[in-house]
Amino acid sequence: MDSKTAYSKRDRVQLLDVREDDEWAAGRIDGAVHIPLGELPARVGELDRDRPVVTVCRSGGRAGRAAELLGQAGVPAEVMDGGMTAWAEADLPMTSASGAPHVA
């Protein structure tokens, strides 16, 4: 799924950000769920199984792995193509750790 489609569906899907804490703090999608990839197997139960999952990382690699892990756990997931890099390039809104708008 491309970033603009993910943005348009953000109220109907769970955007799952699997980046590390420092990446998350630097800039994130408001309303996204944050579970670093390394913690995902132990925390998959935190996801709402009634809403589709779209995985997000910096550029797409970790998000692909997260989607595979979720699929193995019985949770269908789709990758947001290009990750936060594509999100920023599309000039879509982000917030920082302070809650202030993030400037890419």
Secondary structure, 3 states (H helix, E strand, C coil): CCHHHHHHCCCCCEEEECCCHHHHHHCECCCCEECCHHHHHHHHHHCCCCCCEEEECCCCHHHHHHHHHHHHCCCCEEECCCHHHHHHHCCCCCECCCCCECCC
